[in-house]
Every structure is written in C-alpha cells, then in structure tokens.
Amino acid sequence: MIQDRPDARWSPYHGRAMRARVAATWLRGACIWDGSAVLARPGSGRFVPRQHRETYLGEA
C-alpha cells in the first residue's frame, strides 16, 4: 500500500487500499494522453513542482 508523504498534510484516501489507473490526461480542454499514447506536441505544457509548506502559495 502506498502511504502519503508526511508533508502532504492531509488526504481523504490515506490508509485506503485502492485499485485504479489514469485513463486519460487533459490539458486546457485537449486530450494530451489517451491512456496508451502521448498526443501532445512537445513543449505544450509545463512542469508544476509539488508544493510544500515552504512553497505553498494558496490560502492559509
């Protein structure tokens, strides 16, 4: 079972065993991955790093 990282703070799925897979990925209304092939042009997205307590920019 995969455990949440301590710095993730909270997850409604913590401790639950689940069987799932990503079926598709969408970017701005366009399917960029259909579950088996990448459909996006190179450079059409950007990397968004994980936010930690020190880098969180949302509401307090």
Residue, then its C-alpha position, 0 to 999 in steps of 0.5 A: m500500500i502506498q502511504d502519503r508523504p508526511d508533508a502532504r498534510w492531509s488526504p481523504y484516501h490515506g490508509r485506503a487500499m485502492r485499485a485504479r489507473v489514469a485513463a486519460t490526461w487533459l490539458r486546457g480542454a485537449c486530450i494530451w494522453d489517451g491512456s496508451a499514447v502521448l498526443a501532445r506536441p512537445g513543449s505544450g505544457r509545463f512542469v508544476p513542482r509539488q508544493h510544500r509548506e515552504t512553497y505553498l502559495g494558496e490560502a492559509 
